[in-house]
């Protein structure tokens, strides 16, 4: 597991199964873009500027859906 994935999961209080497949793809693509194309280490602050997050909750009290309950979305460039 790449260290940035580990750091993001710890920051959000998630486990790997909480991410949906698209979220995993966003993180993997971000790491590839930083390391292969930009020639830099990925940085969590840079990731936050590019992506927004959203938890899919259920139950009372609200808790994140056990599998695929956390989504990432690219922020619009306005």
PyMOL CGO cylinders between C-alpha atoms (Angstrom):
from pymol import cmd
from pymol.cgo import CYLINDER

trace = [
    CYLINDER, 0.00, 0.00, 0.00, 1.37, 3.41, -0.92, 0.3, 1, 1, 1, 1, 1, 1,
    CYLINDER, 1.37, 3.41, -0.92, 2.07, 5.63, 2.08, 0.3, 1, 1, 1, 1, 1, 1,
    CYLINDER, 2.07, 5.63, 2.08, -0.30, 8.37, 0.84, 0.3, 1, 1, 1, 1, 1, 1,
    CYLINDER, -0.30, 8.37, 0.84, -3.23, 5.91, 0.75, 0.3, 1, 1, 1, 1, 1, 1,
    CYLINDER, -3.23, 5.91, 0.75, -2.40, 4.89, 4.29, 0.3, 1, 1, 1, 1, 1, 1,
    CYLINDER, -2.40, 4.89, 4.29, -2.18, 8.54, 5.37, 0.3, 1, 1, 1, 1, 1, 1,
    CYLINDER, -2.18, 8.54, 5.37, -5.50, 9.47, 3.71, 0.3, 1, 1, 1, 1, 1, 1,
    CYLINDER, -5.50, 9.47, 3.71, -7.31, 6.53, 5.28, 0.3, 1, 1, 1, 1, 1, 1,
    CYLINDER, -7.31, 6.53, 5.28, -5.94, 7.44, 8.71, 0.3, 1, 1, 1, 1, 1, 1,
    CYLINDER, -5.94, 7.44, 8.71, -6.92, 11.09, 8.28, 0.3, 1, 1, 1, 1, 1, 1,
    CYLINDER, -6.92, 11.09, 8.28, -10.47, 10.18, 7.31, 0.3, 1, 1, 1, 1, 1, 1,
    CYLINDER, -10.47, 10.18, 7.31, -10.79, 7.37, 9.87, 0.3, 1, 1, 1, 1, 1, 1,
    CYLINDER, -10.79, 7.37, 9.87, -11.53, 4.79, 7.16, 0.3, 1, 1, 1, 1, 1, 1,
    CYLINDER, -11.53, 4.79, 7.16, -10.50, 1.30, 6.16, 0.3, 1, 1, 1, 1, 1, 1,
    CYLINDER, -10.50, 1.30, 6.16, -9.79, 0.20, 2.59, 0.3, 1, 1, 1, 1, 1, 1,
    CYLINDER, -9.79, 0.20, 2.59, -13.20, -1.46, 2.14, 0.3, 1, 1, 1, 1, 1, 1,
    CYLINDER, -13.20, -1.46, 2.14, -14.94, 1.89, 2.73, 0.3, 1, 1, 1, 1, 1, 1,
    CYLINDER, -14.94, 1.89, 2.73, -13.58, 3.24, -0.58, 0.3, 1, 1, 1, 1, 1, 1,
    CYLINDER, -13.58, 3.24, -0.58, -15.51, 2.51, -3.73, 0.3, 1, 1, 1, 1, 1, 1,
    CYLINDER, -15.51, 2.51, -3.73, -13.53, 1.32, -6.81, 0.3, 1, 1, 1, 1, 1, 1,
    CYLINDER, -13.53, 1.32, -6.81, -13.57, 4.79, -8.34, 0.3, 1, 1, 1, 1, 1, 1,
    CYLINDER, -13.57, 4.79, -8.34, -12.07, 6.27, -5.18, 0.3, 1, 1, 1, 1, 1, 1,
    CYLINDER, -12.07, 6.27, -5.18, -9.21, 3.77, -5.28, 0.3, 1, 1, 1, 1, 1, 1,
    CYLINDER, -9.21, 3.77, -5.28, -8.69, 4.65, -8.95, 0.3, 1, 1, 1, 1, 1, 1,
    CYLINDER, -8.69, 4.65, -8.95, -8.60, 8.38, -8.15, 0.3, 1, 1, 1, 1, 1, 1,
    CYLINDER, -8.60, 8.38, -8.15, -5.91, 7.85, -5.51, 0.3, 1, 1, 1, 1, 1, 1,
    CYLINDER, -5.91, 7.85, -5.51, -3.85, 5.54, -7.74, 0.3, 1, 1, 1, 1, 1, 1,
    CYLINDER, -3.85, 5.54, -7.74, -4.11, 7.99, -10.64, 0.3, 1, 1, 1, 1, 1, 1,
    CYLINDER, -4.11, 7.99, -10.64, -3.08, 10.87, -8.39, 0.3, 1, 1, 1, 1, 1, 1,
    CYLINDER, -3.08, 10.87, -8.39, 0.02, 9.00, -7.20, 0.3, 1, 1, 1, 1, 1, 1,
    CYLINDER, 0.02, 9.00, -7.20, 0.92, 8.08, -10.80, 0.3, 1, 1, 1, 1, 1, 1,
    CYLINDER, 0.92, 8.08, -10.80, 0.43, 11.65, -12.00, 0.3, 1, 1, 1, 1, 1, 1,
    CYLINDER, 0.43, 11.65, -12.00, 2.65, 13.05, -9.24, 0.3, 1, 1, 1, 1, 1, 1,
    CYLINDER, 2.65, 13.05, -9.24, 5.45, 10.49, -9.45, 0.3, 1, 1, 1, 1, 1, 1,
    CYLINDER, 5.45, 10.49, -9.45, 5.54, 9.73, -13.19, 0.3, 1, 1, 1, 1, 1, 1,
    CYLINDER, 5.54, 9.73, -13.19, 4.50, 12.98, -14.85, 0.3, 1, 1, 1, 1, 1, 1,
    CYLINDER, 4.50, 12.98, -14.85, 5.26, 15.76, -12.36, 0.3, 1, 1, 1, 1, 1, 1,
    CYLINDER, 5.26, 15.76, -12.36, 8.35, 14.09, -10.87, 0.3, 1, 1, 1, 1, 1, 1,
    CYLINDER, 8.35, 14.09, -10.87, 7.34, 14.89, -7.28, 0.3, 1, 1, 1, 1, 1, 1,
    CYLINDER, 7.34, 14.89, -7.28, 6.22, 13.08, -4.17, 0.3, 1, 1, 1, 1, 1, 1,
    CYLINDER, 6.22, 13.08, -4.17, 2.43, 13.04, -3.78, 0.3, 1, 1, 1, 1, 1, 1,
    CYLINDER, 2.43, 13.04, -3.78, 1.25, 15.40, -1.07, 0.3, 1, 1, 1, 1, 1, 1,
    CYLINDER, 1.25, 15.40, -1.07, -1.97, 15.19, 0.95, 0.3, 1, 1, 1, 1, 1, 1,
    CYLINDER, -1.97, 15.19, 0.95, -2.62, 18.96, 0.71, 0.3, 1, 1, 1, 1, 1, 1,
    CYLINDER, -2.62, 18.96, 0.71, -2.32, 18.80, -3.08, 0.3, 1, 1, 1, 1, 1, 1,
    CYLINDER, -2.32, 18.80, -3.08, -4.73, 15.85, -3.10, 0.3, 1, 1, 1, 1, 1, 1,
    CYLINDER, -4.73, 15.85, -3.10, -7.26, 17.81, -1.01, 0.3, 1, 1, 1, 1, 1, 1,
    CYLINDER, -7.26, 17.81, -1.01, -7.13, 20.72, -3.48, 0.3, 1, 1, 1, 1, 1, 1,
    CYLINDER, -7.13, 20.72, -3.48, -7.96, 18.40, -6.37, 0.3, 1, 1, 1, 1, 1, 1,
    CYLINDER, -7.96, 18.40, -6.37, -10.59, 16.10, -4.82, 0.3, 1, 1, 1, 1, 1, 1,
    CYLINDER, -10.59, 16.10, -4.82, -13.58, 16.44, -2.53, 0.3, 1, 1, 1, 1, 1, 1,
    CYLINDER, -13.58, 16.44, -2.53, -14.86, 13.63, -0.35, 0.3, 1, 1, 1, 1, 1, 1,
    CYLINDER, -14.86, 13.63, -0.35, -18.30, 12.44, 0.60, 0.3, 1, 1, 1, 1, 1, 1,
    CYLINDER, -18.30, 12.44, 0.60, -19.38, 9.74, 3.05, 0.3, 1, 1, 1, 1, 1, 1,
    CYLINDER, -19.38, 9.74, 3.05, -22.48, 7.68, 2.37, 0.3, 1, 1, 1, 1, 1, 1,
    CYLINDER, -22.48, 7.68, 2.37, -24.11, 7.18, 5.76, 0.3, 1, 1, 1, 1, 1, 1,
    CYLINDER, -24.11, 7.18, 5.76, -26.82, 4.95, 7.18, 0.3, 1, 1, 1, 1, 1, 1,
    CYLINDER, -26.82, 4.95, 7.18, -28.48, 4.15, 10.48, 0.3, 1, 1, 1, 1, 1, 1,
    CYLINDER, -28.48, 4.15, 10.48, -28.91, 6.07, 13.72, 0.3, 1, 1, 1, 1, 1, 1,
    CYLINDER, -28.91, 6.07, 13.72, -26.45, 7.28, 14.79, 0.3, 1, 1, 1, 1, 1, 1,
    CYLINDER, -26.45, 7.28, 14.79, -25.12, 7.83, 11.28, 0.3, 1, 1, 1, 1, 1, 1,
    CYLINDER, -25.12, 7.83, 11.28, -22.15, 5.69, 10.31, 0.3, 1, 1, 1, 1, 1, 1,
    CYLINDER, -22.15, 5.69, 10.31, -20.33, 5.13, 7.04, 0.3, 1, 1, 1, 1, 1, 1,
    CYLINDER, -20.33, 5.13, 7.04, -21.71, 2.30, 4.91, 0.3, 1, 1, 1, 1, 1, 1,
    CYLINDER, -21.71, 2.30, 4.91, -19.45, -0.73, 5.59, 0.3, 1, 1, 1, 1, 1, 1,
    CYLINDER, -19.45, -0.73, 5.59, -18.43, -1.35, 1.95, 0.3, 1, 1, 1, 1, 1, 1,
    CYLINDER, -18.43, -1.35, 1.95, -18.06, 1.37, -0.68, 0.3, 1, 1, 1, 1, 1, 1,
    CYLINDER, -18.06, 1.37, -0.68, -19.49, 4.04, 1.59, 0.3, 1, 1, 1, 1, 1, 1,
    CYLINDER, -19.49, 4.04, 1.59, -16.95, 6.75, 0.88, 0.3, 1, 1, 1, 1, 1, 1,
    CYLINDER, -16.95, 6.75, 0.88, -16.66, 8.56, -2.45, 0.3, 1, 1, 1, 1, 1, 1,
    CYLINDER, -16.66, 8.56, -2.45, -14.09, 10.90, -3.94, 0.3, 1, 1, 1, 1, 1, 1,
    CYLINDER, -14.09, 10.90, -3.94, -14.90, 13.41, -6.64, 0.3, 1, 1, 1, 1, 1, 1,
    CYLINDER, -14.90, 13.41, -6.64, -12.65, 15.68, -8.67, 0.3, 1, 1, 1, 1, 1, 1,
    CYLINDER, -12.65, 15.68, -8.67, -13.28, 19.31, -7.80, 0.3, 1, 1, 1, 1, 1, 1,
    CYLINDER, -13.28, 19.31, -7.80, -14.42, 21.51, -10.63, 0.3, 1, 1, 1, 1, 1, 1,
    CYLINDER, -14.42, 21.51, -10.63, -11.89, 24.11, -11.70, 0.3, 1, 1, 1, 1, 1, 1,
    CYLINDER, -11.89, 24.11, -11.70, -13.69, 27.40, -11.33, 0.3, 1, 1, 1, 1, 1, 1,
]
cmd.load_cgo(trace, "trace")
